[in-house]
Amino acid sequence: MEVQSIKQRFGIIGNSPALNRAIDIARQVAPTDLSVLITGESGTGKEVFPQIIHSYSARKHGAYIAVNCGAIPEGTIDSELFGHEKGAFTGATDSRKGYFEVADGGTIFLDEVGELPLSTQVRLLRVLETGEFIRVGSSKVQKTNVRVVAATNVNLADAITENKFREDLYYRLNTVPIYIPPLRERQEDIPLLFRKFATDFAEKYRMPAIALDDEARMVLISYYWPGNVRQLKNVTEQISIIEQKRVIDSETLLRYLPDYNASRLPTLYHKKGVVDEQTFATEREILYKILYDMRSDMNELKKLVFDLMRNGVVSPEHVRSSPVFQDLGVTHVDPIVSSAPARGTETKSFVKDLNDIQDTEEIQEETLSLEEKEKELIVKALEKHNGRRKWAAMELGISERTLYRKIKEYNINL
């Protein structure tokens, strides 16, 4: 009930378990002063969660300041965050308080924290650890009591590897992680969000609300939504204003969804620096699908070769009915005749070879278990990095949290 009340208060739409989990974590961590790191793709609504944390904390009567770190030039970011003294640089005609000084006793939200310069990261780490900072152009140490909530849409583990983000700052910010799922992982929420946006825009522009027919609703749900909730809201607004008819069909909806057909292919969408559990699972599934198809083709070819060696001929009907040749578009083939011995004259070596082929087939079936292969990869990665889970997770392309869960799930002991 408390999660539902938070949704109503902050206008959060959706009932997916992952979204409810994120809200529940924010509610539980709010009364503490722990640093929180919110991760998720752009457009998922990460900016709402710092407000939840602040509103349900003892600091709710203090200041709440949201800072977009990616929108502040590198030359002025230190001054914006920590303030400066008069004459500290050209144009500094007066002393100025920074955000950390203004937000004393409250909460500061650092959005796009991965964009901070390394020099600023050092200053931020000192504030987090000691509550102390120094204005630009000053030598006087000042104290502040600020709760820091940070958010990013990039993979900070990769940024650490590329020496773009400090590892000690990452662990200091990531005291409590909150993951906001992308819209494609909340498919049950997509129609709810569309209906809410359609109603809002109908009231705003004083027109009837748009609706979707059944086929258009399926298109809406199956789309990849790289821009997440923000993109869905924009698409709903465009359709509400431009289209005259109020019941939208799939053909009309597709005009507003870029690369819809490409999004349905078994290819991977990669945002630079973002490798999550979903991406890792999708790559693995595609790989095993390819291996399974290759195995099926090989088995079919083995059957054709066996018939040719046993009977001395393969009929055109048999060839045309084979899935391998169907995929190649073969519509006509002459009878295939072999000089191999006819039925009943097989040699012992051929029987031995056939048994070898059957044995190989059984071994391939054993290695097609997703769970066993995944467990094997995790064990290899842990052995390679001498049990260091952080580096093993980076090698596998998954988060440490996911690796911990997999180790427990498969009962891996090294």
C-alpha positions as CSV (number, residue, x, y, z in Angstrom):
1,M,0.0,0.0,0.0
2,E,2.9,2.4,0.8
3,V,4.4,1.8,-2.7
4,Q,1.0,2.6,-4.3
5,S,0.7,5.8,-2.3
6,I,4.2,6.8,-3.5
7,K,3.1,6.2,-7.1
8,Q,0.0,8.4,-6.7
9,R,2.0,11.2,-5.0
10,F,4.7,11.3,-7.6
11,G,2.6,10.4,-10.7
12,I,4.4,7.1,-11.4
13,I,2.5,4.8,-13.8
14,G,3.1,1.1,-13.9
15,N,2.9,-2.2,-12.0
16,S,5.9,-4.2,-13.1
17,P,7.8,-6.0,-10.3
18,A,11.1,-4.3,-11.3
19,L,9.6,-0.8,-11.0
20,N,7.9,-1.7,-7.7
21,R,11.2,-3.0,-6.4
22,A,13.0,0.2,-7.2
23,I,10.3,2.3,-5.5
24,D,10.4,0.1,-2.4
25,I,14.2,0.4,-2.1
26,A,14.0,4.2,-2.4
27,R,11.4,4.2,0.4
28,Q,13.5,2.0,2.7
29,V,16.7,3.9,2.2
30,A,15.1,7.4,2.5
31,P,15.3,7.6,6.4
32,T,19.0,7.0,6.3
33,D,21.9,9.2,5.2
34,L,23.4,6.6,2.9
35,S,24.5,7.7,-0.6
36,V,22.4,6.3,-3.4
37,L,23.4,5.6,-7.0
38,I,20.5,5.4,-9.5
39,T,21.2,3.6,-12.8
40,G,19.1,3.1,-15.9
41,E,18.8,4.2,-19.5
42,S,18.0,7.7,-20.6
43,G,14.3,8.5,-20.4
44,T,13.3,6.0,-17.8
45,G,12.4,8.6,-15.2
46,K,15.4,8.4,-12.8
47,E,14.9,12.0,-11.7
48,V,11.7,11.1,-9.7
49,F,13.5,8.8,-7.3
50,P,15.8,11.4,-5.6
51,Q,12.6,13.4,-4.9
52,I,11.1,10.2,-3.3
53,I,14.2,9.8,-1.2
54,H,14.2,13.4,-0.1
55,S,10.5,13.6,0.7
56,Y,10.5,10.5,2.9
57,S,13.7,11.5,4.8
58,A,14.4,13.6,7.9
59,R,15.8,16.2,5.5
60,K,12.5,16.8,3.8
61,H,12.2,20.4,5.2
62,G,15.8,21.2,4.0
63,A,16.8,22.3,0.5
64,Y,16.6,19.9,-2.5
65,I,18.9,20.8,-5.4
66,A,19.1,18.9,-8.7
67,V,22.3,19.4,-10.7
68,N,22.8,18.2,-14.3
69,C,26.5,17.5,-14.3
70,G,26.6,17.0,-18.0
71,A,25.1,20.4,-18.7
72,I,27.8,22.5,-16.8
73,P,31.0,23.3,-18.7
74,E,34.1,21.7,-17.3
75,G,35.7,25.1,-16.5
76,T,32.9,26.2,-14.2
77,I,31.7,22.9,-12.6
78,D,33.9,23.3,-9.5
79,S,32.6,26.8,-8.9
80,E,29.0,25.7,-9.4
81,L,29.3,22.8,-6.9
82,F,31.6,24.3,-4.3
83,G,31.5,28.1,-4.8
84,H,34.3,30.6,-5.4
85,E,35.9,33.6,-3.9
86,K,36.0,37.1,-5.4
87,G,38.8,37.3,-8.0
88,A,39.3,33.5,-8.1
89,F,39.1,33.7,-11.9
90,T,38.3,36.2,-14.7
91,G,34.7,37.3,-14.2
92,A,34.5,36.4,-10.5
93,T,33.5,39.9,-9.3
94,D,31.9,38.6,-6.1
95,S,32.0,35.6,-3.8
96,R,29.5,32.9,-4.5
97,K,28.1,30.0,-2.6
98,G,28.1,26.6,-4.3
99,Y,25.4,24.0,-4.4
100,F,26.9,22.0,-1.6
101,E,26.9,25.0,0.7
102,V,23.4,26.1,-0.3
103,A,22.0,22.6,0.2
104,D,23.5,22.2,3.7
105,G,21.0,20.1,5.8
106,G,19.2,18.9,2.7
107,T,19.7,16.7,-0.4
108,I,21.6,17.3,-3.6
109,F,20.9,15.2,-6.7
110,L,23.8,14.8,-9.1
111,D,22.4,13.7,-12.5
112,E,24.7,12.3,-15.1
113,V,27.4,12.0,-12.5
114,G,29.5,10.0,-14.9
115,E,30.2,13.2,-16.9
116,L,32.1,14.9,-14.0
117,P,35.8,15.7,-14.7
118,L,38.4,13.7,-12.7
119,S,39.5,16.8,-10.8
120,T,35.9,17.4,-9.7
121,Q,35.5,13.8,-8.7
122,V,38.4,14.2,-6.2
123,R,36.6,17.1,-4.6
124,L,33.3,15.2,-4.5
125,L,34.9,12.2,-2.9
126,R,36.3,14.5,-0.1
127,V,32.8,15.9,0.6
128,L,31.3,12.4,0.7
129,E,33.9,11.1,3.1
130,T,34.5,14.1,5.4
131,G,31.8,16.6,4.7
132,E,34.5,19.2,3.9
133,F,35.1,21.3,0.8
134,I,37.1,24.4,-0.2
135,R,35.7,27.2,-2.4
136,V,37.6,27.9,-5.7
137,G,40.3,30.5,-4.9
138,S,40.1,30.0,-1.2
139,S,42.2,28.1,1.4
140,K,39.5,27.9,4.1
141,V,38.0,24.5,4.7
142,Q,34.2,24.6,5.1
143,K,31.8,21.9,6.4
144,T,28.5,20.8,4.9
145,N,25.9,18.2,5.9
146,V,24.4,17.1,2.6
147,R,22.8,13.8,1.5
148,V,24.0,12.9,-2.0
149,V,21.9,11.0,-4.6
150,A,23.6,10.4,-8.0
151,A,22.3,9.0,-11.3
152,T,23.9,7.9,-14.5
153,N,22.9,6.2,-17.7
154,V,26.4,5.0,-18.5
155,N,28.2,1.9,-17.3
156,L,30.6,3.3,-14.6
157,A,32.5,0.0,-14.5
158,D,33.5,0.6,-18.1
159,A,34.3,4.2,-17.3
160,I,36.6,3.0,-14.5
161,T,38.4,0.7,-16.9
162,E,38.9,3.6,-19.3
163,N,40.2,5.8,-16.5
164,K,37.3,8.2,-16.8
165,F,35.8,7.6,-13.4
166,R,37.4,7.0,-10.0
167,E,36.9,3.6,-8.6
168,D,36.9,4.8,-4.9
169,L,34.2,7.4,-5.8
170,Y,32.1,4.8,-7.5
171,Y,32.0,2.6,-4.4
172,R,31.3,5.6,-2.2
173,L,28.3,6.6,-4.3
174,N,27.1,3.1,-4.9
175,T,26.4,2.4,-1.2
176,V,22.8,1.7,-2.2
177,P,22.1,1.0,-5.9
178,I,18.7,1.4,-7.4
179,Y,18.1,0.1,-11.0
180,I,15.3,1.7,-13.1
181,P,14.2,-0.8,-15.7
182,P,13.9,0.3,-19.4
183,L,10.4,0.4,-20.9
184,R,11.0,-2.8,-23.0
185,E,11.3,-4.7,-19.6
186,R,8.0,-3.2,-18.5
187,Q,5.8,-4.3,-21.4
188,E,2.7,-4.6,-19.3
189,D,3.0,-0.9,-18.3
190,I,3.2,0.4,-21.9
191,P,-0.6,0.5,-22.6
192,L,-1.2,2.2,-19.2
193,L,1.4,4.9,-19.9
194,F,0.0,5.5,-23.4
195,R,-3.6,5.8,-22.0
196,K,-2.4,8.3,-19.3
197,F,-0.5,10.4,-21.8
198,A,-3.4,10.4,-24.2
199,T,-5.8,11.6,-21.5
200,D,-3.4,14.3,-20.4
201,F,-2.9,15.7,-23.9
202,A,-6.6,15.5,-24.6
203,E,-7.2,17.8,-21.6
204,K,-4.3,20.0,-22.5
205,Y,-5.3,20.6,-26.1
206,R,-9.1,20.2,-25.5
207,M,-9.7,17.4,-27.9
208,P,-11.0,13.8,-27.6
209,A,-8.4,11.3,-26.4
210,I,-6.8,9.0,-28.9
211,A,-7.1,5.2,-28.6
212,L,-5.5,2.2,-30.2
213,D,-7.0,-0.8,-32.0
214,D,-5.9,-4.3,-31.1
215,E,-3.2,-4.5,-33.8
216,A,-1.8,-1.1,-33.0
217,R,-1.7,-2.0,-29.3
218,M,0.5,-5.1,-30.2
219,V,2.8,-2.9,-32.3
220,L,3.1,-0.4,-29.3
221,I,4.0,-3.3,-26.9
222,S,6.5,-5.0,-29.3
223,Y,8.5,-1.8,-30.2
224,Y,11.9,-1.5,-28.6
225,W,11.5,2.1,-27.2
226,P,15.1,3.2,-27.2
227,G,14.0,6.5,-25.7
228,N,11.9,4.8,-23.0
229,V,9.1,6.7,-21.3
230,R,10.2,10.0,-22.7
231,Q,9.9,8.7,-26.3
232,L,6.5,7.2,-25.6
233,K,5.2,10.5,-24.2
234,N,6.5,12.4,-27.3
235,V,5.0,9.9,-29.7
236,T,1.6,10.1,-27.9
237,E,1.7,13.9,-28.1
238,Q,2.5,13.9,-31.8
239,I,-0.3,11.5,-32.7
240,S,-2.8,13.5,-30.5
241,I,-2.0,16.7,-32.3
242,I,-1.4,15.6,-35.9
243,E,-4.0,12.8,-36.5
244,Q,-7.6,13.6,-37.1
245,K,-9.0,10.2,-36.3
246,R,-9.2,9.3,-32.7
247,V,-8.8,5.5,-33.1
248,I,-5.3,4.8,-34.3
249,D,-4.5,1.7,-36.4
250,S,-1.1,0.0,-36.7
251,E,-0.3,1.6,-40.1
252,T,-0.7,5.1,-38.6
253,L,1.2,4.2,-35.5
254,L,4.2,2.8,-37.5
255,R,4.7,6.2,-39.1
256,Y,5.7,7.5,-35.7
257,L,8.0,4.6,-34.7
258,P,11.4,4.9,-36.3
259,D,13.1,1.6,-37.3
260,Y,10.2,-0.5,-36.1
261,N,11.1,-3.5,-38.3
262,A,14.7,-3.3,-37.4
263,S,13.8,-3.4,-33.7
264,R,12.0,-6.8,-34.2
265,L,15.1,-8.5,-35.7
266,P,17.3,-10.7,-33.5
267,T,20.0,-8.1,-33.4
268,L,21.4,-6.2,-30.4
269,Y,20.9,-2.5,-29.5
270,H,24.0,-1.2,-27.9
271,K,24.4,2.1,-26.2
272,K,28.0,2.9,-25.8
273,G,29.3,1.9,-22.4
274,V,26.1,0.1,-21.4
275,V,26.3,-3.7,-20.9
276,D,23.6,-5.1,-18.6
277,E,22.2,-8.4,-17.7
278,Q,19.5,-8.2,-20.4
279,T,22.2,-7.6,-23.1
280,F,24.3,-10.5,-21.9
281,A,21.3,-12.9,-21.9
282,T,20.2,-11.8,-25.4
283,E,23.7,-12.4,-26.8
284,R,23.8,-15.8,-25.3
285,E,20.4,-16.8,-26.6
286,I,21.2,-15.6,-30.2
287,L,24.5,-17.6,-30.1
288,Y,22.8,-20.8,-29.0
289,K,20.1,-20.3,-31.6
290,I,22.7,-20.1,-34.3
291,L,24.5,-23.2,-33.0
292,Y,21.2,-25.1,-32.8
293,D,20.4,-24.2,-36.4
294,M,23.9,-25.3,-37.5
295,R,23.5,-28.6,-35.7
296,S,20.1,-29.3,-37.3
297,D,21.6,-28.6,-40.8
298,M,24.5,-30.9,-40.1
299,N,22.2,-33.7,-39.0
300,E,20.2,-33.3,-42.1
301,L,23.3,-33.5,-44.3
302,K,24.4,-36.6,-42.4
303,K,21.1,-38.3,-43.2
304,L,21.5,-37.4,-46.9
305,V,25.1,-38.8,-47.0
306,F,24.0,-41.9,-45.1
307,D,21.2,-42.6,-47.7
308,L,23.6,-42.0,-50.5
309,M,26.2,-44.5,-49.1
310,R,23.6,-47.1,-48.1
311,N,21.4,-47.1,-51.2
312,G,23.7,-45.6,-53.8
313,V,21.1,-43.0,-54.8
314,V,19.2,-40.0,-53.3
315,S,15.9,-39.2,-54.9
316,P,15.0,-35.7,-55.9
317,E,12.0,-35.8,-53.6
318,H,14.2,-36.5,-50.7
319,V,16.5,-33.6,-51.5
320,R,13.7,-31.2,-52.0
321,S,12.0,-32.1,-48.7
322,S,15.2,-31.5,-46.8
323,P,15.1,-28.2,-44.8
324,V,18.7,-27.5,-45.8
325,F,17.8,-27.4,-49.5
326,Q,14.5,-25.6,-48.8
327,D,16.4,-22.8,-47.2
328,L,18.6,-22.6,-50.3
329,G,15.5,-22.3,-52.5
330,V,16.2,-25.5,-54.5
331,T,13.1,-26.5,-56.6
332,H,14.7,-29.0,-59.0
333,V,17.5,-31.5,-58.7
334,D,18.6,-34.5,-60.7
335,P,18.9,-37.9,-58.9
336,I,22.2,-38.2,-57.1
337,V,24.0,-41.5,-57.7
338,S,26.9,-42.7,-55.7
339,S,29.5,-45.4,-56.4
340,A,29.3,-46.5,-52.8
341,P,28.3,-50.1,-52.0
342,A,24.6,-50.8,-52.1
343,R,22.4,-51.9,-49.1
344,G,23.8,-54.9,-47.3
345,T,27.4,-54.3,-48.5
346,E,28.3,-51.6,-45.9
347,T,31.8,-52.1,-44.6
348,K,32.7,-52.3,-40.9
349,S,34.6,-49.0,-41.2
350,F,31.4,-47.3,-42.4
351,V,29.5,-48.7,-39.4
352,K,32.2,-47.5,-37.1
353,D,32.2,-44.0,-38.7
354,L,28.4,-43.9,-38.3
355,N,28.7,-44.7,-34.6
356,D,31.3,-42.0,-34.3
357,I,28.9,-39.5,-35.8
358,Q,26.2,-40.5,-33.4
359,D,28.5,-40.1,-30.4
360,T,29.5,-36.6,-31.6
361,E,25.8,-35.7,-31.8
362,E,25.2,-36.7,-28.2
363,I,28.1,-34.6,-27.0
364,Q,26.7,-31.6,-28.9
365,E,23.3,-32.0,-27.2
366,E,25.0,-31.9,-23.8
367,T,26.7,-28.6,-24.5
368,L,23.5,-26.9,-25.6
369,S,22.2,-26.5,-22.0
370,L,22.0,-22.8,-21.4
371,E,22.4,-23.2,-17.6
372,E,25.5,-25.5,-17.9
373,K,27.1,-23.2,-20.4
374,E,26.5,-20.1,-18.3
375,K,27.9,-21.9,-15.2
376,E,30.9,-23.0,-17.2
377,L,31.6,-19.4,-18.4
378,I,31.2,-18.0,-14.9
379,V,33.6,-20.6,-13.4
380,K,36.2,-19.9,-16.2
381,A,36.0,-16.1,-15.6
382,L,36.4,-16.5,-11.8
383,E,39.4,-18.9,-12.3
384,K,40.9,-16.5,-14.8
385,H,40.8,-13.6,-12.4
386,N,41.7,-15.7,-9.3
387,G,38.3,-15.4,-7.7
388,R,38.0,-11.6,-8.0
389,R,34.4,-11.2,-8.7
390,K,34.6,-7.6,-9.8
391,W,36.9,-8.4,-12.7
392,A,35.1,-11.6,-13.5
393,A,31.8,-9.6,-13.9
394,M,33.5,-7.1,-16.2
395,E,34.9,-10.0,-18.3
396,L,31.4,-11.5,-18.6
397,G,29.8,-8.2,-19.3
398,I,27.4,-8.3,-16.4
399,S,27.1,-6.4,-13.1
400,E,28.6,-7.6,-9.9
401,R,25.1,-7.9,-8.4
402,T,24.1,-10.3,-11.2
403,L,27.3,-12.3,-10.8
404,Y,26.7,-12.7,-7.0
405,R,23.2,-13.9,-7.8
406,K,24.4,-16.4,-10.4
407,I,27.1,-17.8,-8.1
408,K,24.5,-18.4,-5.4
409,E,22.0,-19.8,-7.9
410,Y,24.5,-22.3,-9.3
411,N,26.2,-23.0,-5.9
412,I,29.7,-22.2,-7.3
413,N,32.5,-22.5,-4.8
414,L,36.1,-21.7,-5.7
